Amino acid sequence: MRNTIRRLAAATGALVVAGALPIVATTPAQATTKQCTSFIAEGGYKVGPKVRAACKMTGEGGFIERNNNLPFCEASLVALKVKPVIAERACQLGTEGPSTHL
């Protein structure tokens, strides 16, 4: 009887973890895009659709994709007249992975 209860508890725990995984996996990407746009706004710049699109380059996707998009994010923001130093830091914030947000 005890083994049955343990197995049931283990199976229930596995289902709960599996159900929560998509939520944990998607939240950091949204958070990093938000960090990028927030940093831009704190720098005194207007955050519109073009800034959001630039920040989204490093705020969404896997680790490699976000880091590969870093120069494109920076170039897009500089083209929108954001100071290079602010654009660089904002895009770096976008590349931060899940481990920095848990």
C-alpha positions in Angstrom: 0.0 0.0 0.0 2.8 2.4 0.9 4.5 1.8 -2.5 1.3 2.5 -4.3 1.0 5.9 -2.5 4.6 6.7 -3.2 4.2 5.9 -6.9 1.0 8.0 -7.1 2.7 10.9 -5.4 5.7 10.6 -7.7 3.5 10.5 -10.8 1.5 13.5 -9.6 4.6 15.5 -8.9 5.9 14.7 -12.4 2.7 15.9 -14.0 2.8 19.1 -12.0 6.4 19.8 -13.0 5.6 18.9 -16.7 2.6 21.2 -16.6 4.5 24.1 -15.2 7.5 23.8 -17.5 5.9 25.7 -20.5 5.1 28.6 -18.1 8.7 28.8 -16.7 10.2 28.4 -20.2 8.2 31.3 -21.7 8.3 33.8 -18.9 12.0 34.7 -19.0 11.8 35.6 -22.7 9.1 38.1 -22.0 10.9 39.4 -19.0 14.1 40.0 -20.9 12.3 41.9 -23.7 10.7 44.0 -21.0 14.1 44.6 -19.3 15.5 45.9 -22.6 12.5 48.2 -23.3 12.5 49.4 -19.7 16.2 50.3 -19.8 15.5 52.3 -23.0 12.6 54.2 -21.3 14.7 54.9 -18.2 17.3 56.4 -20.5 14.7 59.0 -21.6 13.7 57.5 -24.9 10.3 56.8 -26.3 9.5 53.1 -26.5 7.4 52.5 -29.5 6.9 49.5 -31.9 10.4 49.9 -33.5 12.1 49.8 -30.1 10.1 46.9 -29.0 10.9 45.0 -32.2 14.6 45.7 -31.7 14.5 44.5 -28.1 12.5 41.4 -29.1 15.5 40.3 -31.2 17.4 39.5 -28.0 14.5 39.0 -25.7 12.9 36.0 -27.4 14.2 32.7 -28.6 16.9 30.3 -27.4 20.2 31.3 -25.9 22.1 31.1 -29.2 19.5 33.0 -31.2 19.3 35.8 -28.6 23.1 36.2 -28.5 23.4 36.0 -32.4 20.8 38.9 -32.6 22.8 41.1 -30.2 24.5 43.2 -32.9 21.2 43.6 -34.9 19.4 44.8 -31.8 22.1 47.3 -31.0 22.3 48.5 -34.7 18.5 48.9 -34.8 18.4 51.0 -31.6 21.3 53.2 -32.7 19.5 53.7 -36.0 16.6 55.0 -33.9 18.9 57.6 -32.4 19.5 55.7 -29.1 23.0 56.4 -27.7 25.3 53.4 -28.5 26.2 52.8 -24.9 22.5 52.7 -23.9 21.6 50.5 -26.9 24.4 48.0 -26.0 23.3 47.7 -22.4 19.6 47.4 -23.2 20.3 44.6 -25.7 22.6 42.8 -23.2 19.7 42.8 -20.7 17.6 41.2 -23.4 20.1 38.3 -23.8 20.0 37.4 -20.1 18.8 33.8 -19.8 16.3 32.2 -17.4 18.9 31.6 -14.7 19.1 35.3 -13.9 15.3 35.6 -13.4 14.5 32.6 -11.1 
